[in-house]
Amino acid sequence: MLRTLILTTAIASALALPTTGFAAGSDDNAKPKKTETTQNCLNVRQWDPEQNAYVRFSQPVNGVWDAKIGKCVRPDKTSYLDADELYKAVRELAYAGRYNEANTVLDQMPDQAEDRVLTYRGFTARKTGQLELANVFYQQAIDANPDNILARSYMGQGKVVEGDTVAAMIQLREIQERGGAGTWAEASLRDAIETGTTYNY
């Protein structure tokens, strides 16, 4: 009884902290913008920059739009693109529910140990029902960068899915204590705890 009261008080305390709006200059609160990548690049025909020619797949795959050449590039041949552009493509593909292609683009990122790569590995694993694997990736991301509040938010949302509100609250507290009050990471996790609904971006 006492433990339940303490936990309830702790949860209420964390949820009662004021929000100040999303962090200035941050676009983490915005849904990924639709680009040619998800609007026009789901096709059996994709550009292969190594062959300098189009190749055909047996079924549609979602390529990545390269604005410089005006073509949809096959997702497993995108390593020449800027890492930030690849990351944007990963977010867009994941939001569209195209997790296989999102993971393929993640494979092209130059630093596989980078915490944002690990964060989205966890995200795609969670969205495909692999909660245990997702937690492994989230923990690796947090170990690499303890201030990665997005990884903490995603991990917390996964805990909500698992029904572990206490673990979700621990991550919410960590986000708040690491300067994340008022950010999308905090707001989305707070909302997930309150409503049970998680986010797909």
N, C-alpha and C positions, 0 to 999 in steps of 0.2 A: 504493500500500500504506500509506504513512504517512498520507495524507489519510483513508483508510478507518479507520485506527486512531484518529486524532484525532476523527473524527465519532462512532465507536462509543463512545469514552470520554466525549464530551460528552453523548451520548444517555443513557448509563448514569448519568452524574452527575446529570442533570436528573431522571431517573426515580427516582433513589435518594433524592431529597430527601424528608424525612418529611412526612406529611400530619397535620393536627391536627384533622380533622373539619371540617364545613362551617362557614362563617362564621356567628357568632351573629346571630340576627335576620334571616338571609337565607333566602328561600324559593326561591332559584334552583335548589336541588337537588331541589325537589319537582316531580313531574309536575303539570301544570295540573289543577286540580280540575274534574271534570265538573259543569256547571251545566245549567240549562234550555237554555242556548245550544246545546249539542251533544246534549242528550238529547231535546229536544222542539221545537226551532226549525228543523229541516230539513223544509221544507214548501213547497208551491206558494203558500200563503196567508200573507202577511206584512203587518204593520201599517205604514202609511205615515203618519208624524206630520205631514207637510205637508198631506196630504189629509184627515187625521183619519179615516181609513177603512182597511179591509183592501183589499189589491190582490192579484191573482192573477198568477202567473208561469206560463210554458208548461212549466216543469219545476221540481222542488224546488230551492230555494236555502236556505242556512243563514243565518237571521236571527240577531240578537243579542237576548238576553233583557234586557228592562228591568224590573227588579223593582218600580220605582215605579209603573208603569202595568199591570204584570202581562201584558205582551204581547211577542211576538217581533217585533222591528223589522227591516224590510228592511235589509240591510247597507250599502247606499249612502245611507241616510238616518239615520245614527247620529251625525252630527257634533255633535249637541246633548249627547251623553253626555260624562261626565268622561273626560279623556284616560287616566287610570289604568284606568278601567273598560274603555275601548276596548282598551288594551294587554293586559289580562287576557283579553279576548275573542279578540284576535289569537293569543295563546299557546294558548288552548284550541282554537281552530279549526285552527291549524297542527298541533297535536299529534294532532288527529282526522284529519289528512290533507286538510282542506278548504282548500287553499291559495288557490284563487280568492277565496273569501269572506274569508280572512285578509287578502289583498291589498286587497280592497274596503274592509274596515274600516280598514286602514292608510291608505287614501286619505282617510279622515275625520279622521285625527289633525290637530290644529291646527297643529303645527309639523313640516313635512315634512323639515326639515333636522336635526331632533333625532336624536341618535346612536342612541337605542333604536329609532326608526322605521327608520333605515338598517340597523341590525343585523338586524331582522326581515325587511326587504326582502331582505337577503342570505340569511337563513335559508330563506325560501320559494323564492327562486331556486335555492339549492343543492338543496333537497328535490325540485325539479321538474327537476333535471338541468342547470340553467344555471350551471355552475360558474364560468365566466368572469365572467358578470354578478354572481354572488354575491360574488366577490372585489372587484369594483368597489364594491359597496355596503359590504362590510366595511371596505375601505380608507377610504371616505368617513366611516364611523362612527368609525374609529380616528383619522382626521385631526381630526374634530370633538372627540373626547375620547380622547386617548391611553391613558387609564386604563380604558377600556371593556373589561374583561377578558372579558366574555361575547362581544363581537364577535371578540376575539382567539381565544377558544376555538372558536367556530364556524368562523372562518377556518382555524384549525389542523386542525379535523376535515375541512374541505373538502380541505385539502392531503393528509390521509391518504387520502381517496377518490381523489385524483389520483395517489397513490403517491409523494408528495414528503414523506418523513418528516423530512428536514432542515428544510424550511420549517415543518412542524408543530412541530418542536422549538424553532425560533426563537420561535414564538408562546408555547409553554409556558414558555420562559425569561422572556419578557416578562411573562407573567402572574405568575410567581413573584417577579420583581424589582419588580413594581408592587403588592406586598402581597397577591397573590391565592393564596398557598400555603394549602391547606386548603379552598378554596372549591369550589363545584360546577364553576365554569369550569375550574379546574385539574384536578380529579378526572376530569371527563368527557373532557377532551383527553388526559390521561395514559392513561386506559383505552383511548381510541381508538387511540393510538399503539401500545400494548402488544397490543391484540387485533384492530385493524383494523375494529372495530365502532363506528359513530358513533351519536349520539343524535338523537331527533326532538323534543326540547324543550330 
